[in-house]
Amino acid sequence: MVHGGDVYTEGILKGKELIDFSSNINPLGVPESFKLHVNEGVEALVRYPDIKYRRLKEALSEYAEINKDYLVLGNGAAELLDLAIGSVKSIALVVPSFAEYELSCKKWNVSIKYISLQERNIKDKLYEKYIDYNDIIEALKYNEALMIANPNNPNGSIIEKNKFKDILEYAEENNKILIIDEAFIEFVGDIKLSLKDYVEKYKCLFIVRALTKFFAMPGIRLGYGFSSNEEFLNTIKKKQNPWNINSFAEIAGVYVLKDKEYIENSLKWIKNERDFIINFLLKIKVIKKVYKTHGNFVLVELEENLDCNKLYEKLFEKSILIRKANNYVNLNDKYVRFAIKDREKNKILIEALKDL
């Protein structure tokens, strides 16, 4: 399985209800602000969307506090990441990371230089994976671009902005491109940890985000990227089809980005539930390591007597779906990733793990 979230194969298509811990989606669900205006999308079906997406770009510009001229829209973040990767010939890729990066490289025949995350113990069973920034600069000497996520999937590490400044300076001086996937940035809880504030100064920077995760609307397929590098933005836009954002996605972006109540409730949820689930995972006997995370998911390493396939089957018997992490570069069948859900579902997962 390349991705999590496949509730169809063994669930919906077989009439089986599953609790999906493989998909990192906000459990608060689709914002009411979209539901209340969804009929605008219906009414808009009789005409083509605004080919310039002016209302949507205004909403995104206000929400992200960026110049609307720096924006490019995508049919999900995946489209923009794919086209950005396809715009270079060689790339340094921090791993383990989202599988689509590597798939896009292979699709566009982009050569890859892997940069492995390092690991250190924090306390007892709590560990963290972190970036060696010297490795990045060394890799950039021989590659056109860097692909890295902030926070990173599957482990949830974030970029340390003070240490990343040297990379920004090097990339700017040497005409490199830094592609930053910030699809999970809202879950960090502090938007200041985004690299957004560097976009104006550094043309090397291209940041990609989405409404998929935080606003719980993967079916909408709406992503956006931004950069002050007009040439790079035009390279991406030339590869896109017109009207790549549908009417419902446009309406969603216009309204949910202004939904302060939903945003505040989501930030409260992730703060409470992230601490809750990590504290309990640290007590589970079959778990050897729990990795510190800034995302809405947790990577764990299993003890010797259990692997991801056995755990998957045992939890599936309890109607729980998890993400086996054995197909990530540098991970093996000892790793799984759990999404963070609401308190009720998190308790169900914890109790199921206790029973093993």
C-alpha positions in Angstrom: 0.0 0.0 0.0 1.6 3.3 -1.1 -0.8 5.5 0.9 -3.0 5.3 3.9 -6.7 5.9 3.7 -7.8 2.9 1.6 -11.0 2.3 3.4 -12.6 1.0 0.2 -10.8 -2.3 -0.5 -11.6 -4.1 2.7 -14.1 -1.7 4.1 -16.7 0.3 2.2 -16.8 -2.1 -0.8 -17.4 -5.1 1.5 -19.9 -3.3 3.8 -17.4 -3.2 6.7 -17.1 -0.2 8.9 -13.5 0.6 9.8 -11.8 3.1 12.1 -9.2 4.6 9.9 -5.9 5.3 11.7 -4.1 5.2 8.4 -5.4 8.5 7.1 -4.1 11.7 8.7 -7.4 13.8 8.4 -8.8 16.2 11.0 -11.5 14.2 12.9 -13.6 17.3 13.4 -14.8 16.6 9.9 -15.9 18.9 7.1 -16.4 22.5 8.3 -19.9 23.7 8.7 -18.9 26.9 6.9 -18.5 24.8 3.7 -21.7 22.8 4.3 -23.7 26.0 4.7 -22.5 27.3 1.3 -22.2 24.0 -0.7 -25.3 25.0 -2.7 -23.2 27.8 -4.3 -21.1 25.0 -5.8 -24.2 23.4 -7.2 -25.4 26.7 -8.7 -21.9 27.2 -10.2 -22.0 23.9 -12.1 -23.8 25.5 -15.1 -20.7 27.6 -15.9 -17.0 27.2 -16.0 -15.0 28.3 -12.9 -13.3 31.6 -13.1 -10.1 30.7 -15.0 -8.1 33.1 -12.9 -9.8 32.0 -9.6 -9.8 35.5 -8.3 -12.1 35.0 -5.2 -10.1 31.9 -4.2 -6.8 33.6 -4.5 -8.0 36.5 -2.4 -9.1 34.1 0.3 -5.8 32.2 0.2 -3.8 35.4 0.2 -5.6 36.7 3.3 -5.4 33.3 5.1 -1.7 32.6 4.4 -0.7 36.3 4.5 1.1 36.2 1.1 1.0 38.2 -2.0 -1.7 36.7 -4.3 0.7 37.1 -7.3 2.9 34.5 -5.7 0.2 31.8 -5.8 -0.3 28.8 -8.0 -3.3 26.5 -7.5 -3.3 22.7 -7.7 -5.7 19.8 -7.9 -4.5 18.8 -4.4 -1.0 19.5 -3.1 0.0 16.3 -5.0 -0.3 18.0 -8.4 1.9 20.9 -7.4 4.5 18.7 -5.8 4.6 16.5 -8.9 4.9 19.4 -11.3 7.6 21.1 -9.1 9.6 17.9 -9.0 9.2 17.5 -12.7 10.6 20.9 -13.3 14.2 19.9 -12.3 16.6 17.2 -13.4 18.1 16.2 -10.0 16.9 16.4 -6.5 18.0 15.8 -2.9 15.3 14.0 -1.0 15.1 13.8 2.8 13.9 10.3 3.8 11.9 8.6 5.1 9.2 10.8 3.4 5.9 10.8 1.5 6.1 8.1 -1.2 4.7 10.4 -3.9 8.0 12.4 -4.0 9.9 9.4 -5.1 7.2 8.3 -7.5 7.2 11.7 -9.1 11.0 11.6 -9.5 10.7 8.3 -11.3 7.8 9.5 -13.5 9.8 12.6 -14.6 13.2 10.8 -14.8 14.6 13.0 -12.1 17.7 11.6 -10.4 17.6 11.3 -6.6 20.1 11.8 -3.9 18.7 10.4 -0.6 19.4 12.3 2.7 18.7 10.2 5.7 17.2 11.6 8.8 19.3 11.0 11.9 17.9 9.6 15.2 18.4 10.3 18.9 16.8 9.3 22.2 15.0 11.9 24.2 14.0 9.8 27.2 13.2 6.1 27.7 11.1 5.0 24.7 10.7 8.5 23.3 12.9 9.2 20.3 13.1 11.8 17.5 14.3 11.9 14.0 16.1 15.0 12.9 17.9 16.7 10.0 21.6 17.0 9.6 21.7 20.4 7.8 25.2 19.9 6.6 24.1 16.8 4.7 21.6 19.0 2.8 24.2 21.6 1.8 26.5 18.9 0.6 23.8 17.2 -1.4 22.7 20.5 -3.0 26.2 21.0 -4.4 25.4 18.2 -6.9 21.6 18.5 -7.3 19.3 21.2 -8.6 16.7 21.0 -5.8 15.8 19.8 -2.4 12.5 18.1 -1.5 11.6 18.2 2.2 8.4 18.3 4.3 7.6 20.6 7.3 6.5 18.7 9.3 7.7 15.5 7.7 5.6 12.5 7.0 5.8 9.8 8.5 7.7 10.9 11.7 6.5 14.5 12.3 9.9 16.3 12.6 10.0 20.0 11.7 12.6 22.2 10.1 14.6 24.3 12.5 14.4 27.7 10.9 17.5 29.1 12.4 19.6 26.2 11.1 17.8 26.3 7.7 19.0 29.9 7.0 22.4 28.7 5.8 20.6 26.4 3.3 18.4 29.3 2.1 21.5 31.4 1.6 23.4 28.7 -0.3 20.4 27.9 -2.5 19.8 31.5 -3.3 23.4 32.1 -4.3 23.7 29.0 -6.4 20.3 29.0 -8.2 18.9 26.0 -6.4 15.2 25.3 -5.7 13.9 24.3 -2.3 10.5 22.6 -2.4 8.8 22.6 1.0 5.7 20.4 1.6 3.7 22.1 4.3 0.5 20.1 3.9 0.5 19.4 7.7 1.8 22.8 8.9 -1.4 23.9 10.7 -1.3 20.8 12.9 2.1 22.0 14.4 0.1 24.6 16.4 2.4 27.5 15.7 2.2 28.9 12.1 5.4 30.8 12.8 7.3 27.5 12.4 6.4 27.7 8.7 9.0 28.9 6.2 6.5 31.3 4.7 8.2 34.5 6.0 11.2 33.7 3.9 9.4 33.6 0.6 9.7 37.3 -0.1 13.4 37.4 0.3 14.4 34.0 -1.1 13.3 33.2 -4.7 14.7 29.7 -4.2 11.8 28.8 -2.0 8.6 27.1 -3.2 6.1 26.1 -0.5 3.1 23.8 -1.0 0.0 23.4 1.2 -3.4 21.9 1.0 -6.9 22.0 2.4 -7.0 18.2 2.5 -5.6 17.5 6.0 -6.4 20.3 8.4 -9.9 21.1 6.9 -10.8 17.4 6.5 -11.7 17.6 2.8 -9.5 15.2 0.8 -12.3 14.7 -1.7 -12.2 18.4 -2.6 -8.6 18.2 -4.1 -7.4 21.7 -3.5 -3.8 22.6 -3.0 -1.8 25.8 -3.3 1.8 26.8 -3.7 3.6 30.1 -3.4 6.9 31.5 -4.3 8.4 34.9 -5.3 10.2 33.1 -8.1 8.0 34.1 -11.1 10.0 32.0 -13.5 9.5 28.8 -11.5 5.8 29.5 -11.0 5.4 30.0 -14.8 7.2 26.7 -15.4 4.6 24.9 -13.2 1.6 26.8 -14.7 2.6 25.9 -18.2 2.3 22.2 -17.4 -1.2 22.6 -15.9 -4.6 22.2 -17.6 -7.0 25.1 -17.4 -9.9 24.9 -14.8 -8.0 22.5 -12.6 -10.0 23.5 -9.6 -13.6 22.5 -9.6 -16.5 24.7 -8.4 -16.9 22.9 -5.0 -13.2 23.2 -4.2 -13.3 26.9 -5.1 -16.3 27.5 -2.7 -14.6 25.5 0.0 -11.5 27.6 -0.1 -13.4 30.8 -0.1 -15.3 29.9 3.1 -13.4 27.5 5.3 -10.2 29.6 5.4 -12.2 32.2 7.2 -13.8 29.8 9.7 -12.1 30.9 12.9 -14.1 28.7 15.2 -13.2 25.5 13.2 -9.5 26.5 13.2 -9.5 27.3 16.9 -11.3 24.0 17.8 -8.9 22.1 15.6 -5.8 23.6 17.3 -7.2 22.7 20.7 -8.0 19.2 19.6 -4.5 18.4 18.2 -2.7 19.8 21.3 -4.7 17.7 23.7 -4.9 14.5 21.7 -1.3 14.5 20.5 -0.1 14.5 24.1 -2.8 12.0 25.2 -1.9 9.4 22.6 1.9 9.7 22.8 1.7 9.3 26.6 -0.3 6.1 26.3 1.8 4.7 23.4 4.9 5.0 25.5 3.3 2.5 27.9 2.4 -0.2 25.3 4.5 -3.3 25.7 4.7 -4.2 22.0 6.0 -0.8 21.1 9.8 -0.3 21.3 10.1 3.4 20.2 7.7 6.3 19.9 8.8 9.2 17.8 8.2 12.8 18.9 5.8 14.4 16.4 4.6 17.9 15.4 2.0 16.4 13.1 -1.3 14.7 13.5 0.2 11.3 13.3 2.8 9.2 15.3 5.5 6.9 14.0 6.4 3.9 16.2 8.8 1.0 16.0 7.6 -2.4 17.2 9.3 -4.9 19.5 11.1 -7.9 18.1 8.2 -10.3 18.4 5.9 -8.2 16.2 6.0 -6.7 12.7 3.7 -4.3 10.9 2.0 -7.1 8.9 1.0 -9.0 12.1 -0.1 -5.9 13.8 -2.1 -4.8 10.8 -4.0 -8.1 10.8 -4.6 -8.1 14.6 -6.0 -4.6 14.6 -8.0 -5.2 11.4 -9.8 -8.0 13.2 -11.0 -5.2 15.6 -12.0 -3.0 12.6 -9.0 -0.7 13.0 -7.0 0.3 9.9 -3.4 1.4 10.4 -0.6 2.5 8.1 2.2 0.0 7.6 5.4 2.0 7.2 7.6 -0.7 5.6 7.4 0.9 2.2 9.1 4.2 3.3 12.7 4.5 2.4 14.9 3.6 5.4 12.1 2.0 7.3 11.2 -1.7 7.5 8.5 -4.0 8.7 9.0 -2.9 12.3 7.4 0.5 11.7 3.8 1.6 11.7 2.2 5.0 11.7 -1.0 6.0 13.7 -3.1 9.0 12.8 -4.3 11.0 15.8 -8.1 10.9 16.0 -10.7 12.2 18.6 -10.5 11.0 22.2 -13.1 8.2 21.7 -11.3 6.7 18.8 -7.9 7.2 20.3 -9.0 5.2 23.4 -10.2 2.4 21.1 -6.8 2.1 19.5 -5.0 2.2 22.9 -7.2 -0.5 24.4 -6.7 -2.7 21.3 -2.9 -2.3 21.6 -3.0 -3.1 25.3 -4.7 -6.4 24.5 -1.8 -7.6 22.3 
